[in-house]
Amino acid sequence: MSASPVLITGGAQRLGRHCAERLVDDGHPVIISYRRERPALDALRERGIVTLAADFSTEAGILDFLERLKAETSSLRAIVHNASDWAPDITGPKAGENFERLFRVHMLAPYLINLHGRALLEACREPQRDIVHLTDYVARKGSRKHAAYAATKAGLENLTLSFAAMYAPAIQVNAIAPALIMLGEGDDDAYVAKVKAKAVMDMVPGPGVIYQSLRYLLDNRYVTGITLPVDGGRHLR
């Protein structure tokens, strides 16, 4: 157990929430950021998880979050960049705005949080400190309908390499690149069959595999600058 909390951005739902709850189960204090108020946050707060509202779609919102984070804690054991926006490409006059928003959420927010959070990580008295970027399988494959999303996630993957080199050996920086891990509301049997057919493992595994991957990185002192694929062997198709 670490006395310094783990920060998970976008920790109010799905993968972020699962990892936050599992970390608490394992005895770690946790801080999450969230974009909007939702009932699930009350359950997280009851478990002792600190919740900080954040708008990563603007630089001002990112910097405001950082000020409140520094007021909340003097150290961090790890930073897990999970906040994401699965937005499709659009055409017309707002196409540029759409790309810029995804850039700020997927790249500028992690970039600034890593820079400002370095001192918080270095203040942790544990022998290991980590930054983990949640990227995406499509960062290397591209996407016909989510080109801006894929490109900005690829940028986040590249930031992994840069920060790993900058912060070694005191802070390890790695990435996890999942394919589809959880189903969404309204996903029907046809969609499930289509998803399963994309990977040789023929399954939708659920969020536990991401926590296993996160724990591997948080517990291994000799791994930095890698992207860990969690995609069921899609590259084998």
C-alpha angles and dihedrals in degrees: 000000000000124000089210114079129240114235117217117184115212090018101150098089148019116351095001093051093047092052092046092052093046092050089053089049087055092051102259123134111235137201120192134188121218134189101214138008114267135167093251090068092069091060091050092049091051087058091055097258112147112229123203122185113229139179107202093174091087132044090231090055092051093050092046090053091051092053091052091045091055089049090052100049139014095207143022131208093201144349117221113192103208102140109118144161116214094201122159123227117271133198130219133047095329097054091099093049089052092053093046092052092052090046091054094047097043102032116010095048094050091043094053095039090052091050095046094037096055093089091049091053093046089052090061111104094209117109091239132049124179146193116197123188118203104214126161142251089244091063088085099031102043126220133247094211102026103043095142091048092049093046095051092046087052088053089053089052089054091050086060090066095046097048092043089058094043097048102038133151098014098046127034118215121195141151137224117211111196129184117206106328104164134027122239131225110284097022105144133205093267091055092047091052091049092051094047091051091061095067133047092230091068097212147097097231104195128228096297092084091059092052090050089052092047091050090051090056095042092050101043116084096189104057124090138144096027135124111218111209116216100180109121093251098300090158089066094064 
